[in-house]
Amino acid sequence: MIEKNWYHTEDHHSPNLSKASLGDFLYRVLKEGGEISQIWPFNPRYDRSPVYFVVKLTEEAKLKIEKETKIRFKLPREIHLN
């Protein structure tokens, strides 16, 4: 079984709140077999405000999307509870 990891989009390399940007991002993630968990528009009152995603991708799919677009992914932060 191919292992998928959760990734967050990077702050300055996320899609923006436009139909073209969101459509391209969603198309690429779904085309590569990814799963979309959360969509968070930073400030939806303004056009082209950043939109942050939590997606589940294989490492190969992540690298392919990063190679073809300006979008970058990072691993989520780890929280350690005492």
Secondary structure as UniProt FT lines:
FT   STRAND          5..9
FT   HELIX           11..13
FT   HELIX           19..31
FT   TURN            32..33
FT   STRAND          35..41
FT   TURN            44..45
FT   TURN            47..48
FT   STRAND          50..57
FT   HELIX           59..68
FT   STRAND          73..74
//
